[in-house]
Amino acid sequence: MKTLKLLLPIFGALLFCAPSRAKDPGADKNAPLQIAVPVAKAVLQKEAEEFRYTGRVVPISSVNITSRISADLMEVGFEEGDFVKKGHLLYTFDDTRYNATLKSDKARIAEYEAKLIYAKNDFERTNELFKKGVSTKDEMESSLSQYKSYQASLLGAQADLILSEDDYEHCKIYSPIFGVIGQTNYTEGNYITPSSGVLATIVQLDPIRVKFSMSTRDFLNNFSDFASFKNNCALRLKLADNSFYECEGEIDFINNEAVKTTATSQVYAKFKNPKSRLLPNNTVAVYLKNKVDKEKVAIPITALMFDDNSPYVFVLDEKDIPHRRNITLGSSKGALQFVNAGLKEGERVVSDGVHKVIENVKVKIAK
């Protein structure tokens, strides 16, 4: 009797907690319970996410200075680390031999020009006599041969003069670009030949480029084409000391082919560098975003589900019945997920507890 008194409150509690459909004689006992889930509308939000990439500083122009001649180095015309302008005299070599060769070639040309005049006149006289029958054909042909021979000799001497002038000009080396020159590998008094290698290197530092890899997906999601990328891209750099570089950059160009193994493209951005804070081969962080804030459909990130085929959400129809919808993802920002394709503004999606939802089975909307 005592046991029965203890069980009665428990039975009462069980009856009180039974599903509501048990009280309804007309309810379908085989119908599944309706699950209560929160629901959110797809809304338009401005997408202004900033992407970070690792970049490397590279020069726009870099020139290795080498010698085209063999001679003693007489003078180095710069201080290591100097800014040099285009046309600045860098190296002066002993030009004695090359000056002598140049004068000799000029003298040979003068000699052949004089001989050519005489040979031409001689041929013309002999040819006239041949026409009158006074001179023989052999004499005429001999004078013609001599004339042609001096013509060829003059052409050869003129070619030699071009080479000797070129050698003489290379007794002085001038800077071909504006930039910063590095260490000189040879000083005055050394005998330099073309095989001596690089004398010094000049690097253009202002402006300068930063190279980084950008995924095809990021490019298409945010810019879609190169014109938009070049005109609407905002670029800034973070340096090794975690400070942001004072000058914003601009897109210079994208390499003409993607990297096959990574589906990325090499992007080259250009930055002003008046204080030479960016040096070639330094590593920097590149921060990039679209200047134009585009509006995209956004949903709570908790609404997402994934399988082998695609990311997807459950979209509710007017009867609160969920239907699977495959979507294409954009970027995410905080608790929001941007959707590139698959959803329209105003459509309702299950925003949490998605794993409990059964497709095509009506749900309750939780407050």
Buried (B, 14 or more C-beta within 10 A) or exposed (E): EEEEEEEEEEEEEEEEEEEEBEEEEEEEEEEEEEBEBBBBEBBEBEBBBEBEBEBBBBBBEEBEBBBEBBBEBBEBBBEEEBBBEEEBBBBBBBBEBBBEBBEBBBEBBEBBEEBBEEBBEBBEEBBEBBEEEEBEEEBBBBBBEBBEBBBEBBEEBBEBBEEBBEBBBBBBBBBBBBBBBBEBBBEEEEEBEEEBEBBBBBBBBBBBBBBBBBBEBBBEBBBEEEEBBBEBBBBBBBBEEEEEBEBEBBBBEBEEEBEEEEEBBBBBBBBBBEEEBBEBEBEBBBBBBBEBEBEBBBBBBBBBBEEEEBBBBBBBEEEBBBEBBEBEBBBBBEEBBBBBEBBEEEBBBBBBBBEEBEEEEBBEEEE
